[in-house]
Amino acid sequence: MVFHREQRFSIRKFSVGAASVLIGITMAGQVVSAEELPTTQSNVVAPADSTEVKATAEVATSSPAQDKSTVEEASGVNSVNNSEATPSTSAPAESNIDIPKQDKTPEKDATGEAEKRNDSEEKAGLPTDAPKGQESDRVDEKLAMRKMISVDAGRKYFSPEQLKEIVDKAKRYGFTDMHLLLGNDGLRFQLDDMSLTVGGKTYSSEDVKKAIEKGTNDYYNDPNGNHLTQAEMTDLIDYAKRQGIGLVPTINSPGHMDAILNAMKELGIEKPNFDYFGKESARTVDLNNQPAVDFTKALIEKYAAYFAGKTDIFNIGLDEYANDATNAKGWQVLQADKYYPGEGYPEKGYEKFIAYANDLAKIVKRNGLKPMALMMVFTIILIKVLVNLIKILLYHTGLVAGEAMMLLLPNFCLKKGIRF
């Protein structure tokens, strides 16, 4: 007689709501030797006492993220987890990675001052270290109650009045923060001073403003407006604080950079877009183009400096790489050179992506902010360790895999300094 043993996965409802198994990782200083590409995307916040992630792309299987981004409808309000589909692909036997082989031929306007929130409504802050004992339980509870509403204000324009109305609704429905994607395909927030000095060359504030405005219009010329000003943003942050709502800004890169890439070309930076065997990505910077990479870092530093002291988290994106040019196989393409050397794939592309991510995290941290990411790639970190611990739990408790995961993840990850 043959017995077939099957694993069962389930969703359990806890006091904080329904939770599904979600593995995420911050940019903690840990060495990675992963055997799987990530298949889920999550928002992660790096602990304050760490900067870098070191990863080695020893990939056995992969499930690429597929970008299904569309211009939002009038409301434009999403949950904070902007997930991408992750279809499964079959991997070639000799390398166990699916690399796409390519033909190399080329509710009312908010007015007045809002009431200050009482102690029970205070927004929970993120600790720099995991405290112990009773204090740890209190911090964990506050972290679990930190809820964000996400507004994609990069793809389309939201007026200050619309954003204040969303803040009002966020408070009414128990949210603690508004996650505001300002740079996401379009770039719809400009500072008073947008001047940049990159590689010994200075770009005037007026030139950068015009180039970014044109780049955003080239992506989508929203009839309602192009961008928010610095005065409008400062007023919005102050208004949200009076309502007890924090603001988490996002400037997304190295993907979803349409407006910034167009602006670079307007400013004379040549070929900033990633090219995949003759097919140019409209949204992704070429990590081998140093002037383009340096310009992007300088721009993000400019925004991080503005938000320093006004917010506590800054989201650097990192959620995809050239999905538009690679048929949503950007992560495999970044690693393809390891398995198909000399065939034209990005040389050490994955390692360069990791280095770029760590550089952005350093920029954010030196401005006194915590780096956050809409990430897939770092979910590979600790997977091997987690799998082994889950097996132990399964053996000793008799739980199904999904239940074991839910028991394991919170405490284990908290001890590692991982914040969800």
HELIX and SHEET records of a PDB file:
HELIX    1   1 ASP A  119  GLU A  121  5                                   3    
HELIX    2   2 GLY A  133  ALA A  144  1                                  12    
HELIX    3   3 PRO A  160  ARG A  172  1                                  13    
HELIX    4   4 SER A  205  TYR A  219  1                                  15    
HELIX    5   5 GLN A  230  ARG A  242  1                                  13    
HELIX    6   6 ASP A  258  GLU A  266  1                                   9    
HELIX    7   7 GLN A  290  PHE A  307  1                                  18    
HELIX    8   8 GLY A  330  TYR A  339  1                                  10    
HELIX    9   9 GLY A  349  ARG A  366  1                                  18    
HELIX   10  10 VAL A  377  ILE A  380  5                                   4    
HELIX   11  11 ILE A  383  THR A  397  1                                  15    
HELIX   12  12 ALA A  401  LYS A  415  1                                  15    
SHEET    1   A 2 ARG A  12  PHE A  14  0                                        
SHEET    2   A 2 GLY A  17  ALA A  19 -1                                        
SHEET    1   B 2 VAL A  31  SER A  33  0                                        
SHEET    2   B 2 LYS A  54  THR A  56  1                                        
SHEET    1   C 7 SER A  42  VAL A  45  0                                        
SHEET    2   C 7 LYS A 370  MET A 375 -1                                        
SHEET    3   C 7 ILE A 313  GLY A 317  1                                        
SHEET    4   C 7 GLY A 246  SER A 253  1                                        
SHEET    5   C 7 ASP A 177  GLY A 183  1                                        
SHEET    6   C 7 MET A 148  ASP A 152  1                                        
SHEET    7   C 7 VAL A  77  SER A  79 -1                                        
SHEET    1   D 2 LEU A 196  VAL A 198  0                                        
SHEET    2   D 2 LYS A 201  TYR A 203 -1                                        
SHEET    1   E 2 ASN A 273  TYR A 276  0                                        
SHEET    2   E 2 LYS A 279  VAL A 285 -1                                        
END                                                                             
